[in-house]
Amino acid sequence: MIEIYARADAAGRVDIICKNYSNFIGIVDGYTEGLRYMIENEKAYNRKKSHGELGVRVQSSGIHSDITADTAISNVITREAIIACDFSGDVLEGVDRSEKYQKDAYTLRRMRADYELFNQQLCILGRNELRIFRGYLSGEKDISAIAEEEGIQYESAAQKVRRAKVKIKVQMVGFLEGIA
């Protein structure tokens, strides 16, 4: 999904957020963790490869270090670098695909920012409109359930959801394209 999001225009990004609203941040967090995992594994692989055969441990000094703590610290630093898109220091040292990783991190940051902006734009909806649209976005209610709850026809409920989505989409596209 990250590649699709990166290639999407502003309207397409809003559609992706709407379609995946209930688990969008979970998806972004999952990709962030996956990116961290790939970076750390590539660093470890390249480090071992530079020391000789894979799997052969070479003690380089008499100083004992806490490998578990070092790994945990490295994981946290890498995750924070991905979220902040700050790759200064040695975060990407020892990886071959640093440009791709940076590009993916920037896309993930944009996804987070777009999602936050989307949530802020929900305030342009009226109270009832917001309640209906949030129920639909979150997946708690489908159009049939909304129609039944509101005591209206299916088409009327679908139109209410469409209108709310259009309002949000127009507002979002204006901001995302810098013309609002």
N, C-alpha and C positions, 0 to 999 in steps of 0.2 A: 504494500500500500504506500510505502514511503516514496517509491519512484513515481507512482501515479500522482500523489499529492504534489511532488516537486514539479511535475510537468503541467499540472492543472492551472488554468487561469483562475481569477478571483471567484467567479461564479461556480466553477468546478470545485474549488476548495470548500465553499459554503455547502454545496451539495454533499460532499464527502463528510463534512462535520454533521450535517443533518442525518444522513444515512447511518452514521456510526455514533450518534450523540451519546447514547447510554454507556458506551465503553470506549469512547474516543481517547480519553486520557489514559486508560488502561492500555490501549494499543500503543500510544506514544511512549508510555513507561516501558512496555515490553520491548519496543524497538530500541529504546535507550539502553536497556539492560543487555539486549542482544549485541548492540554495537560495542558496548563496554567489553563484553565477553570476547568478541572477535579481536578487538585491539589487544586485550591482555593475552589471549592465546597466541596471537601472531608475535607479540613481543617475546613470550616464553619460547616459542618454537625457534625464532631467529637467534635468541640468546643461546639456546642449547646447540643449535646448528653451528654457531660460531665457536663453541667450545669443543667441537668434535662430534663424535657419534651421538645420535639421539639416545637418551636414556642412560648414558654413562655419566655419573656424577663425578665432578672434579672439584676437590676442595681447593679453593684458591688462597685461603689464609687460615691462620689458627684461630681467628675470631669467630665465635659462634653467634649466629643471628637467629632471630625468631622468624622463620619463614612464613608461618601463619599470619603473624602480625604484619610483616612486610607486604604480603599478598593482600590482606584486608585494607591496608592503607593505600596501596596502589589502586585497588578497585574503587575506593571512595574518591580518590583524586581523579581517576579517569572518568567516573560517573559525573562528578562535579564539572569537569572540563567540558564534557559533552553537553551538559545542560546549559552551561554558561557560554559555550563556544569559545572558550579561552584555552588555546593549545600552546600557550607559552611554556617555557621550561622544557622538560623532557617527556611530556605526556605521550607524544607520538614518536619518541625516539625508539628506534629498533623496529619500526613497522614499514612495510613496503608500500602500502596503499593509503598513505596519510591524506592525500587529496580527496579520495573517495570518502574516507571517514569524516573529514571536515565538512564536506558537502552534505553528507547524511545528517550530521549534527546540526548544521544550519537549517536543514529542512525540519528536523524535529523541533528546533527552537521556534520556527515559524508556525508549526502546527500548534504548539502550546499557546503562543501569542494569539493566533487566530481563534482558538477555542475560547480563550479568556475574553477576547473582544466580542465573540458571538454571544457569550453569556451576558455581557454588559448590555448588548443591544436588545436583549429580550425585554428590557424595561420600556421599550417604545410600544409594546402591546398593552392593551387594556387588561384589567384584572381577569375578566372572564376569558378573554382571548388567550392570555398567558396561561391560565389554568388548563385550558383545552390543549394548547400547543405543547406545553411541557409534558402533559400526560401522553401525548402522541410521540413526542421526541424520545422520551425515556423508555418507550415501549410498554408502559403500563397499560395503555389503552390503544386499541385499534379504532379505525373509523366506525365500525359497527357499535363498539362499546360507547364511543363518544355520542353517536346518534341516539342510542338508547338512553344514556344518562341525561342528555339535553332535551329529550323528547322531540327530536327532529328527524327528518328523513336522512338516509345514508348520504345522498348527494349534497344535502345542506351541510352535514358534518364535514364531508370531504372538502367542500368549498371553504368552510371556516379554517380548516387546517391549511389549505392552499393559500388563502389570503394572508394568514399569519406568516407563512414561510416566505411569501413574496415580499412582505414588509421588511422582514429581517434580512432577506437576501439583497434587496435594493440598498438598504442601509449598509450592510457589510461590504458589498462590492464597491460602494462609494468610498468607504474608508480604505479598503484593501488596495484600490487603484489610486488612492490619493486625490479623489475628486469630490469628496463629501464636504 
